[in-house]
Amino acid sequence: MKVALLGLLQSGKSTILSAISGKAVPPPGSTAIEEAIVPVPDERLDWLREYYKPKKTTHVALTCRALTLPMSTAGPVPDA
């Protein structure tokens, strides 16, 4: 599953990404594209694997990216 964290500079994208992945928080104001692949453990899948004994088991992994939007492309937030 692919997830993108989009937002303006200093909005907390990299902080959320580092909380999910366990990576270090980049320096403030960094405009680098951060990426992490995070495994998602699930006890239910482990139980099903033991019960059905399949030849192969594929666990879910999130591919997360934190992208900074330039101020010029960020328009007003529409009313909900």
DSSP file (Angstrom, degrees, kcal/mol; ACC not computed):
  #  RESIDUE AA STRUCTURE BP1 BP2  ACC     N-H-->O    O-->H-N    N-H-->O    O-->H-N    TCO  KAPPA ALPHA  PHI   PSI    X-CA   Y-CA   Z-CA
    1    1 A M              0   0    0      0, 0.0    62,-2.9     0, 0.0     2,-0.5   0.000 360.0 360.0 360.0 136.6    0.0    0.0    0.0
    2    2 A K  E     -a   63   0A   0     60,-0.2     2,-0.4    62,-0.0    62,-0.2  -0.890 360.0-175.7-109.0 134.8    1.4    3.4   -0.9
    3    3 A V  E     -a   64   0A   0     60,-3.1    62,-1.8    -2,-0.5     2,-0.5  -0.989   7.4-161.8-129.2 134.5    0.7    6.5    1.3
    4    4 A A  E     -a   65   0A   0     -2,-0.4     2,-0.7    60,-0.2    62,-0.2  -0.972   7.6-153.7-118.2 131.5    1.7   10.1    0.6
    5    5 A L  E     -a   66   0A   0     60,-3.6    62,-2.6    -2,-0.5     2,-0.4  -0.909  23.1-175.3-101.5 110.5    1.9   12.7    3.3
    6    6 A L  E     +a   67   0A   0     -2,-0.7     2,-0.3    60,-0.2    62,-0.2  -0.832  19.4 115.3-109.8 144.2    1.3   16.1    1.6
    7    7 A G  E     -a   68   0A   0     60,-1.1    62,-2.5    -2,-0.4     3,-0.1  -0.955  57.4 -69.7 173.5 172.3    1.5   19.5    3.1
    8    8 A L    >   -     0   0    0     -2,-0.3     3,-1.3    60,-0.2     5,-0.3  -0.242  68.7 -70.1 -74.5 166.4    3.2   22.8    3.4
    9    9 A L  T 3  S+     0   0    0     60,-0.5    -1,-0.2     1,-0.3    22,-0.1  -0.312 120.6  13.8 -56.3 136.9    6.6   23.4    4.8
   10   10 A Q  T 3  S+     0   0    0     20,-0.2    -1,-0.3    -3,-0.1    -2,-0.1   0.755  87.6 123.8  67.2  27.6    6.8   22.9    8.6
   11   11 A S  S <  S-     0   0    0     -3,-1.3    -2,-0.1    -4,-0.0    -1,-0.1   0.488  85.0-100.5 -98.0  -2.3    3.3   21.2    8.7
   12   12 A G  S  > S+     0   0    0     -4,-0.1     4,-2.1    -5,-0.1     5,-0.2   0.577  79.3 131.0 102.2  10.4    4.6   18.0   10.5
   13   13 A K  H  > S+     0   0    0     -5,-0.3     4,-2.4     1,-0.2     5,-0.2   0.941  78.5  43.8 -61.5 -49.3    4.9   15.5    7.6
   14   14 A S  H  > S+     0   0    0      1,-0.2     4,-2.5     2,-0.2    -1,-0.2   0.831 110.9  56.0 -67.8 -31.6    8.4   14.3    8.4
   15   15 A T  H  > S+     0   0    0      2,-0.2     4,-1.8     1,-0.2    -1,-0.2   0.919 110.1  44.7 -65.7 -43.4    7.5   14.1   12.1
   16   16 A I  H  X S+     0   0    0     -4,-2.1     4,-2.1     2,-0.2    -2,-0.2   0.920 113.3  51.5 -65.1 -43.5    4.6   11.7   11.3
   17   17 A L  H  X S+     0   0    0     -4,-2.4     4,-2.6     1,-0.2     6,-0.3   0.903 111.2  46.6 -61.3 -41.9    6.7    9.7    9.0
   18   18 A S  H  X S+     0   0    0     -4,-2.5     4,-2.2     1,-0.2    -1,-0.2   0.828 110.1  54.0 -72.3 -29.1    9.5    9.3   11.6
   19   19 A A  H  < S+     0   0    0     -4,-1.8    -2,-0.2    -5,-0.2    -1,-0.2   0.886 114.2  41.9 -67.6 -38.1    6.9    8.4   14.2
   20   20 A I  H  < S+     0   0    0     -4,-2.1    -2,-0.2     1,-0.1    -1,-0.2   0.907 126.3  31.7 -72.5 -43.2    5.6    5.6   11.9
   21   21 A S  H  < S-     0   0    0     -4,-2.6    -3,-0.2    -5,-0.2    -2,-0.2   0.699  97.0-125.5 -94.0 -21.1    9.0    4.4   10.7
   22   22 A G     <  +     0   0    0     -4,-2.2    -4,-0.1     1,-0.3    -3,-0.1   0.520  62.7 139.3  85.2   4.4   11.3    5.0   13.6
   23   23 A K        -     0   0    0     -6,-0.3    -1,-0.3    -5,-0.1     2,-0.1  -0.356  61.8 -90.0 -76.5 162.5   13.7    7.0   11.5
   24   24 A A        -     0   0    0      1,-0.1    -1,-0.1    -3,-0.1    -5,-0.0  -0.419  43.8-106.2 -70.8 148.4   15.3   10.1   12.8
   25   25 A V        -     0   0    0     -2,-0.1    -1,-0.1    -3,-0.1   -10,-0.1  -0.611  37.2-123.6 -74.8 129.9   13.5   13.4   12.2
   26   26 A P        -     0   0    0      0, 0.0     3,-0.1     0, 0.0    -1,-0.1  -0.252  41.5 -77.0 -69.1 164.6   15.3   15.4    9.4
   27   27 A P    >   -     0   0    0      0, 0.0     3,-1.6     0, 0.0     0, 0.0  -0.271  61.3 -88.2 -61.3 148.6   16.4   19.0   10.2
   28   28 A P  T 3  S+     0   0    0      0, 0.0     3,-0.1     0, 0.0    -3,-0.0  -0.271 113.1  22.9 -58.2 140.0   13.7   21.7   10.2
   29   29 A G  T 3  S+     0   0    0      1,-0.3     2,-0.1    -3,-0.1   -20,-0.0   0.471  83.2 152.7  84.1   2.2   13.0   23.2    6.8
   30   30 A S    <   -     0   0    0     -3,-1.6    -1,-0.3     1,-0.1   -20,-0.2  -0.436  29.4-167.3 -66.7 135.8   14.4   20.3    4.9
   31   31 A T        +     0   0    0     -2,-0.1    37,-0.3    -3,-0.1    -1,-0.1   0.243  44.6 124.3-107.9  11.7   12.8   20.0    1.4
   32   32 A A  S    S-     0   0    0      1,-0.1     2,-0.7    35,-0.1    34,-0.0  -0.393  70.3-110.7 -69.9 149.0   14.1   16.5    0.7
   33   33 A I        -     0   0    0     34,-0.1     2,-0.3    -2,-0.1    34,-0.2  -0.738  35.1-152.7 -81.9 115.0   11.5   13.8   -0.2
   34   34 A E  E     -B   66   0A   0     32,-1.2    32,-2.2    -2,-0.7     2,-0.3  -0.687  15.3-176.5 -89.5 141.7   11.5   11.4    2.8
   35   35 A E  E     +B   65   0A   0     -2,-0.3     2,-0.3    30,-0.2    30,-0.2  -0.999   7.8 170.7-140.9 143.2   10.5    7.7    2.1
   36   36 A A  E     -B   64   0A   0     28,-2.3    28,-3.2    -2,-0.3     2,-0.6  -0.993  25.0-144.2-149.5 144.9   10.1    4.7    4.4
   37   37 A I  E     -B   63   0A   0     -2,-0.3    26,-0.2    26,-0.2    -2,-0.0  -0.964  25.4-169.6-110.0 120.1    8.7    1.2    4.0
   38   38 A V  E     -B   62   0A   0     24,-3.0    24,-3.0    -2,-0.6     2,-0.1  -0.939  15.8-135.7-117.9 120.5    6.9    0.2    7.2
   39   39 A P  E     -B   61   0A   0      0, 0.0    22,-0.2     0, 0.0    21,-0.0  -0.460  12.1-146.6 -71.3 147.3    5.8   -3.4    7.9
   40   40 A V  E     -B   60   0A   0     20,-2.6    20,-0.5    -2,-0.1     2,-0.1  -0.886  13.0-151.6-116.9  98.3    2.3   -3.8    9.4
   41   41 A P        -     0   0    0      0, 0.0     2,-0.4     0, 0.0    20,-0.0  -0.409  13.6-174.3 -69.9 144.7    2.1   -6.7   11.8
   42   42 A D     >  -     0   0    0      1,-0.1     4,-1.5    -2,-0.1     3,-0.5  -0.916  20.6-160.5-144.1 113.6   -1.2   -8.4   12.1
   43   43 A E  H  > S+     0   0    0     -2,-0.4     4,-2.1     1,-0.2     5,-0.1   0.808  93.6  61.7 -62.9 -30.2   -1.9  -11.2   14.6
   44   44 A R  H  > S+     0   0    0      1,-0.2     4,-2.4     2,-0.2    -1,-0.2   0.896 102.8  49.8 -64.0 -39.3   -4.9  -12.3   12.6
   45   45 A L  H  > S+     0   0    0     -3,-0.5     4,-2.5     1,-0.2    -1,-0.2   0.893 108.8  52.7 -66.1 -39.0   -2.8  -13.1    9.6
   46   46 A D  H  X S+     0   0    0     -4,-1.5     4,-2.1     2,-0.2    -2,-0.2   0.907 110.0  48.3 -61.9 -41.2   -0.4  -15.1   11.8
   47   47 A W  H  X S+     0   0    0     -4,-2.1     4,-2.1     2,-0.2    -2,-0.2   0.924 112.0  48.7 -64.6 -44.8   -3.3  -17.2   13.2
   48   48 A L  H  X S+     0   0    0     -4,-2.4     4,-2.9     1,-0.2     5,-0.4   0.883 109.5  53.1 -62.9 -38.5   -4.7  -17.8    9.6
   49   49 A R  H  X S+     0   0    0     -4,-2.5     4,-2.1     1,-0.2    -1,-0.2   0.922 111.1  45.9 -63.2 -43.6   -1.2  -18.8    8.5
   50   50 A E  H  < S+     0   0    0     -4,-2.1    -1,-0.2    -5,-0.2    -2,-0.2   0.869 116.4  46.1 -66.1 -36.0   -0.9  -21.4   11.3
   51   51 A Y  H  < S+     0   0    0     -4,-2.1    -2,-0.2    -5,-0.2    -1,-0.2   0.933 125.7  26.4 -73.6 -47.7   -4.4  -22.7   10.6
   52   52 A Y  H  < S-     0   0    0     -4,-2.9    -3,-0.2    -5,-0.1    -2,-0.2   0.672  87.7-147.8 -93.8 -19.1   -4.3  -23.0    6.8
   53   53 A K     <  -     0   0    0     -4,-2.1    -3,-0.1    -5,-0.4    -4,-0.1   0.942  22.8-167.8  50.9  60.6   -0.5  -23.5    6.3
   54   54 A P        -     0   0    0      0, 0.0     3,-0.1     0, 0.0    -1,-0.1  -0.280  30.5-119.4 -72.7 164.1   -0.2  -21.8    2.9
   55   55 A K  S    S+     0   0    0      1,-0.2     2,-0.4    -2,-0.0    -2,-0.0   0.828  97.4  23.4 -70.7 -31.4    2.9  -22.1    0.8
   56   56 A K        -     0   0    0      2,-0.0     2,-0.4    -7,-0.0    -1,-0.2  -0.994  62.5-165.5-139.8 142.1    3.5  -18.4    1.0
   57   57 A T        -     0   0    0     -2,-0.4     2,-0.6    -3,-0.1   -12,-0.0  -0.997   6.6-162.9-127.6 128.7    2.4  -15.5    3.3
   58   58 A T        -     0   0    0     -2,-0.4     2,-0.2     0, 0.0    -2,-0.0  -0.946   9.2-153.5-115.1 116.6    2.7  -11.9    2.3
   59   59 A H        -     0   0    0     -2,-0.6     2,-0.2     1,-0.1    -2,-0.0  -0.526  26.9-102.3 -83.6 154.5    2.5   -9.3    5.1
   60   60 A V  E     - B   0  40A   0    -20,-0.5   -20,-2.6    -2,-0.2     2,-0.4  -0.512  38.3-174.9 -75.5 142.1    1.2   -5.8    4.4
   61   61 A A  E     - B   0  39A   0    -22,-0.2     2,-0.5    -2,-0.2   -24,-0.0  -0.998  16.6-140.1-138.0 137.3    3.8   -3.0    4.2
   62   62 A L  E     - B   0  38A   0    -24,-3.0   -24,-3.0    -2,-0.4     2,-0.7  -0.831   4.6-154.6 -95.9 131.1    3.2    0.7    3.8
   63   63 A T  E     -aB   2  37A   0    -62,-2.9   -60,-3.1    -2,-0.5     2,-0.4  -0.931  24.2-170.7-101.4 110.9    5.4    2.7    1.4
   64   64 A C  E     -aB   3  36A   0    -28,-3.2   -28,-2.3    -2,-0.7     2,-0.4  -0.846  12.1-176.3-110.4 138.8    5.2    6.2    2.9
   65   65 A R  E     -aB   4  35A   0    -62,-1.8   -60,-3.6    -2,-0.4     2,-0.6  -0.994  15.2-150.6-130.8 140.9    6.5    9.4    1.3
   66   66 A A  E     -aB   5  34A   0    -32,-2.2   -32,-1.2    -2,-0.4     2,-0.4  -0.955  21.0-176.3-110.8 116.4    6.5   12.9    2.8
   67   67 A L  E     -a    6   0A   0    -62,-2.6   -60,-1.1    -2,-0.6     2,-0.5  -0.934  18.1-140.9-117.6 134.6    6.3   15.6    0.1
   68   68 A T  E     -a    7   0A   0     -2,-0.4   -60,-0.2   -37,-0.3   -62,-0.1  -0.818  15.6-141.2 -95.2 128.9    6.5   19.3    0.6
   69   69 A L        -     0   0    0    -62,-2.5   -60,-0.5    -2,-0.5     2,-0.1  -0.719  21.2-117.4 -86.3 134.9    4.1   21.5   -1.5
   70   70 A P    >>  -     0   0    0      0, 0.0     3,-1.2     0, 0.0     4,-0.8  -0.429  23.2-119.8 -67.0 148.0    5.5   24.8   -2.7
   71   71 A M  G >4 S+     0   0    0      1,-0.3     3,-0.5     2,-0.2   -63,-0.0   0.812 109.6  62.9 -59.1 -31.1    3.6   27.8   -1.4
   72   72 A S  G 34 S+     0   0    0      1,-0.2    -1,-0.3     3,-0.0    -3,-0.0   0.773 105.6  44.4 -69.4 -25.4    2.7   28.9   -4.9
   73   73 A T  G <4 S+     0   0    0     -3,-1.2     2,-0.9     2,-0.1    -1,-0.2   0.570  89.5  96.7 -94.2  -9.5    0.6   25.7   -5.6
   74   74 A A    <<  -     0   0    0     -4,-0.8     3,-0.1    -3,-0.5    -1,-0.0  -0.700  57.4-175.6 -85.8 110.0   -1.2   25.6   -2.3
   75   75 A G        -     0   0    0     -2,-0.9    -2,-0.1     1,-0.2     2,-0.0  -0.254  37.9 -62.9 -91.6-176.0   -4.5   27.2   -2.8
   76   76 A P        -     0   0    0      0, 0.0    -1,-0.2     0, 0.0     0, 0.0  -0.350  55.1-107.9 -67.2 150.4   -7.2   28.0   -0.2
   77   77 A V        -     0   0    0     -3,-0.1     3,-0.1     1,-0.1    -3,-0.0  -0.687  37.8-121.3 -78.9 125.0   -8.8   25.1    1.6
   78   78 A P        -     0   0    0      0, 0.0     2,-0.1     0, 0.0    -1,-0.1  -0.312  31.0 -98.1 -67.5 151.9  -12.4   24.6    0.4
   79   79 A D              0   0    0      1,-0.1     0, 0.0    -2,-0.0     0, 0.0  -0.432 360.0 360.0 -67.8 142.5  -15.2   24.8    2.9
   80   80 A A              0   0    0     -2,-0.1    -1,-0.1    -3,-0.1    -3,-0.0   0.450 360.0 360.0 -84.7 360.0  -16.4   21.4    4.1
